[in-house]
Amino acid sequence: MSKPDLKIYNPKTYNHAFDLAFEVKGSPYEDGHECLKYEKSAVVEALYERVASIFETEEYIEAFGCFDTYCDNDDG
């Protein structure tokens, strides 16, 4: 058997991209992009609070959304 004939078992693995749902309350900005631009500390604090609440309540399904998946090692 020649070297090209050898096949090593390499199971497919996948890369999943997730987003996390959280909210920033009390913003004076109507546009969310402005909130993100001008209220960085409020956004980061809200994110921190959401992550902490996920660990406390285990609401993983409600908190995360998968928006993309691809195969890490697909040889074609």
PyMOL commands that set and color helices and strands:
alter all, ss='L'
color gray80, all
select helices_A, chain A and resi 3-5+32-38+40-57+60-63
alter helices_A, ss='H'
color red, helices_A
select strands_A, chain A and resi 14-20+64-71
alter strands_A, ss='S'
color yellow, strands_A
deselect
rebuild
show_as cartoon
